[in-house]
Amino acid sequence: MSTRQTTDDTRIESIKIGPDDPRYLTVVGKRFNKLFRASPDYVRLVSSTDEVVAAVAEAVREGRRLAVTSGGHCLEGFVSDPEVRVIIDVSPMKRVYYDAARGAVAVEAGATVGETFRALFETWGGVIPLGEYPEIGMGGHVVGGAFGFLCRELGLAADYLYAVEVVTVDERGQASSVVATRDTSDPHRDLWWAHTGGGGGNFGVVTRYWFRSPGASGEDPARLLPPAPQSITTFKAEWSWGDIDQPSFLRLLRNHGTWCERNNGADSPYASLWTLFELHRKQFGKIIIRGVSTAGAAAERQVDDHLAALGEGAGAPQAKELARMSVKDALLKKPLTDRQMGVAYDYLTRNDHDVMGGMLGLATYGGRINTVALDATASAQRDAILDLACNTGWLDPRVEAKNLTWVRAFYRDLFVESGGVPVPGETYDGALINHPDADLADSRLNTSGVAWHTLYYKASYPRLQRIKARWDPRNVFRHALSIRAE
Ligand SMILES: Cc1cc2nc3c(=O)[nH]c(=O)nc-3n(C[C@H](O)[C@H](O)[C@H](O)COP(=O)(O)OP(=O)(O)OC[C@H]3O[C@@H](n4cnc5c(N)ncnc54)[C@H](O)[C@@H]3O)c2cc1C
């Protein structure tokens, strides 16, 4: 059942931090991507849903533009926007507990991915297939669909979302909290659906998520989520760029693409293997593959098989150990073509770009993700075999321009045949909203004639627009790539 609660109690007050407070910088500076910087009038550190309602109501009443943050890992400047006057930080809200009334495991939005993994495992031996970086905040992560090292075996985190609590603002400017579930009888079900891939900062402030596997029931929380893998084997292997010439580079990439295509099924014995192929620039010296296997005793064999398949005709990796940021994302339904592999070789090796941090990342995708119906969630990309990312990172602001020039040109040339972007169709499946990129909305860089929202949401966009119109009629929650109401 859904509930809706409003608080008129203006005495409910969270911690308010102005620019003179030393804590201000810890929130404003809590950005993984330092390319963007905010200067809000104040920050609210909130500890409860009521505090969020009061903080949102205050900002709306004062006419100040607001943004919410959880883990600070946005790749774009959605929170660090100079026009944002109030930042609401939900990171004090970190509880993970079983909610018997809803028959689901509740996770507050301020918990990080690492904290959530740990709490689920330690309390119930369970898991949700979250992202692979422990400091990401649950608040902004799950609403974007969320893929990670268990995705080929278990799907997206959003596929396990049973309910969400959100603080929204109505047409009169009143803030209130609402719980929306996936129950077909729930009149607020559309808001739940929007939180299965619609992206953060669009509809309201998420305060809590509840998770339960589709079809699971009963009162034992240990049975409501997938069991954690018996064991996890991580690995990393490297090739030295000194040993790689153009033919062996192309062979390596071709082997990798072929492997991903062949082993993409949810029933593949390799669905328990997830890898990230890091093709760094030649000046970095190495090409790295790292990954995670949950195949237990068979893991080492699985990893060896995978590395042998990759290295065939290209040379084995040198080091194997069993044991990062402008990101331009694309989902591939097919391996890279010979032309694209040539472009990759060119951008990774040419000397006219001095870009030490540049790399091409290829993460395995598909598997269980691709078993979910297109309209079952707002995560509309259910047909990809690979997630490609052109990345770069830098410390010195003086090299920013050349890094951005390199990464934009690289991405454009990879997708030059479809207007510089991965237009959804036979070969590509668009891009992930959890890896947002405002360049896709720039008609000088995206010359495909296909709108940015089609790249992220495909045919789901009109439905998201209707939900936006219903739940955020005043467009309080907005950023450079936010959903526009109809
Ligand atoms: C190093 C790194 C690794 C990553 N790895 C993965 C990965 O493996 N898989 C994956 O799917 N993604 C990954 N991401 C992307 C990440 O999931 C998204 O950037 C996510 O939105 C970050 O959430 P956050 O709360 O940490 O960030 P924030 O910067 O706090 O927020 C990001 C966006 O979500 C909104 N938001 C934050 N909290 C809330 C809330 N409580 N309610 C509503 N909106 C909110 C913000 O307003 C903003 O628009 C990675 C990002 C980085 C930087």
Ligand as a Chemical Component Dictionary entry (heavy atoms), coordinates in Angstrom:
data_LIG
# 
_chem_comp.id                   LIG 
_chem_comp.type                 NON-POLYMER 
_chem_comp.pdbx_formal_charge   0 
_chem_comp.three_letter_code    LIG 
# 
loop_
_chem_comp_atom.comp_id 
_chem_comp_atom.atom_id 
_chem_comp_atom.alt_atom_id 
_chem_comp_atom.type_symbol 
_chem_comp_atom.charge 
_chem_comp_atom.model_Cartn_x 
_chem_comp_atom.model_Cartn_y 
_chem_comp_atom.model_Cartn_z 
_chem_comp_atom.pdbx_ordinal 
LIG C1  C1  C 0 34.129 6.207  -9.996  1  
LIG C2  C2  C 0 32.729 5.943  -10.431 2  
LIG C3  C3  C 0 32.320 4.639  -10.634 3  
LIG C4  C4  C 0 31.010 4.361  -11.043 4  
LIG N1  N1  N 0 30.633 3.069  -11.249 5  
LIG C5  C5  C 0 29.348 2.795  -11.599 6  
LIG C6  C6  C 0 28.899 1.458  -11.776 7  
LIG O1  O1  O 0 29.649 0.512  -11.604 8  
LIG N2  N2  N 0 27.601 1.255  -12.138 9  
LIG C7  C7  C 0 26.717 2.284  -12.321 10 
LIG O2  O2  O 0 25.539 2.020  -12.609 11 
LIG N3  N3  N 0 27.112 3.565  -12.170 12 
LIG C8  C8  C 0 28.390 3.834  -11.798 13 
LIG N4  N4  N 0 28.781 5.133  -11.621 14 
LIG C9  C9  C 0 27.775 6.196  -11.814 15 
LIG C10 C10 C 0 26.947 6.419  -10.536 16 
LIG O3  O3  O 0 26.089 5.349  -10.301 17 
LIG C11 C11 C 0 26.079 7.665  -10.747 18 
LIG O4  O4  O 0 26.934 8.766  -10.993 19 
LIG C12 C12 C 0 25.182 7.951  -9.559  20 
LIG O5  O5  O 0 24.189 8.896  -9.965  21 
LIG C13 C13 C 0 25.961 8.503  -8.392  22 
LIG O6  O6  O 0 25.126 8.676  -7.279  23 
LIG P1  P1  P 0 25.660 9.527  -6.019  24 
LIG O7  O7  O 0 24.565 9.613  -5.043  25 
LIG O8  O8  O 0 26.970 8.998  -5.593  26 
LIG O9  O9  O 0 26.008 10.934 -6.699  27 
LIG P2  P2  P 0 25.493 12.443 -6.473  28 
LIG O10 O10 O 0 26.520 13.264 -7.191  29 
LIG O11 O11 O 0 25.240 12.729 -5.052  30 
LIG O12 O12 O 0 24.132 12.450 -7.288  31 
LIG C14 C14 C 0 24.067 12.072 -8.655  32 
LIG C15 C15 C 0 22.724 12.489 -9.253  33 
LIG O13 O13 O 0 21.670 11.849 -8.549  34 
LIG C16 C16 C 0 20.880 12.805 -7.847  35 
LIG N5  N5  N 0 20.636 12.289 -6.500  36 
LIG C17 C17 C 0 21.556 12.025 -5.535  37 
LIG N6  N6  N 0 20.933 11.611 -4.441  38 
LIG C18 C18 C 0 19.610 11.602 -4.699  39 
LIG C19 C19 C 0 18.457 11.284 -3.935  40 
LIG N7  N7  N 0 18.561 10.898 -2.664  41 
LIG N8  N8  N 0 17.238 11.407 -4.514  42 
LIG C20 C20 C 0 17.107 11.801 -5.811  43 
LIG N9  N9  N 0 18.174 12.142 -6.584  44 
LIG C21 C21 C 0 19.418 12.026 -6.027  45 
LIG C22 C22 C 0 21.713 14.090 -7.809  46 
LIG O14 O14 O 0 20.885 15.244 -7.674  47 
LIG C23 C23 C 0 22.440 14.003 -9.138  48 
LIG O15 O15 O 0 21.601 14.395 -10.207 49 
LIG C24 C24 C 0 30.092 5.440  -11.235 50 
LIG C25 C25 C 0 30.507 6.778  -11.034 51 
LIG C26 C26 C 0 31.813 7.019  -10.629 52 
LIG C27 C27 C 0 32.254 8.455  -10.435 53 
# 
loop_
_chem_comp_bond.comp_id 
_chem_comp_bond.atom_id_1 
_chem_comp_bond.atom_id_2 
_chem_comp_bond.value_order 
_chem_comp_bond.pdbx_ordinal 
LIG C1  C2  SING 1  
LIG C2  C3  SING 2  
LIG C2  C26 DOUB 3  
LIG C3  C4  DOUB 4  
LIG C4  N1  SING 5  
LIG C4  C24 SING 6  
LIG N1  C5  DOUB 7  
LIG C5  C6  SING 8  
LIG C5  C8  SING 9  
LIG C6  O1  DOUB 10 
LIG C6  N2  SING 11 
LIG N2  C7  SING 12 
LIG C7  O2  DOUB 13 
LIG C7  N3  SING 14 
LIG N3  C8  DOUB 15 
LIG C8  N4  SING 16 
LIG N4  C9  SING 17 
LIG N4  C24 SING 18 
LIG C9  C10 SING 19 
LIG C10 O3  SING 20 
LIG C10 C11 SING 21 
LIG C11 O4  SING 22 
LIG C11 C12 SING 23 
LIG C12 O5  SING 24 
LIG C12 C13 SING 25 
LIG C13 O6  SING 26 
LIG O6  P1  SING 27 
LIG P1  O7  DOUB 28 
LIG P1  O8  SING 29 
LIG P1  O9  SING 30 
LIG O9  P2  SING 31 
LIG P2  O10 DOUB 32 
LIG P2  O11 SING 33 
LIG P2  O12 SING 34 
LIG O12 C14 SING 35 
LIG C14 C15 SING 36 
LIG C15 O13 SING 37 
LIG C15 C23 SING 38 
LIG O13 C16 SING 39 
LIG C16 N5  SING 40 
LIG C16 C22 SING 41 
LIG N5  C17 SING 42 
LIG N5  C21 SING 43 
LIG C17 N6  DOUB 44 
LIG N6  C18 SING 45 
LIG C18 C19 SING 46 
LIG C18 C21 DOUB 47 
LIG C19 N7  SING 48 
LIG C19 N8  DOUB 49 
LIG N8  C20 SING 50 
LIG C20 N9  DOUB 51 
LIG N9  C21 SING 52 
LIG C22 O14 SING 53 
LIG C22 C23 SING 54 
LIG C23 O15 SING 55 
LIG C24 C25 DOUB 56 
LIG C25 C26 SING 57 
LIG C26 C27 SING 58 
# 
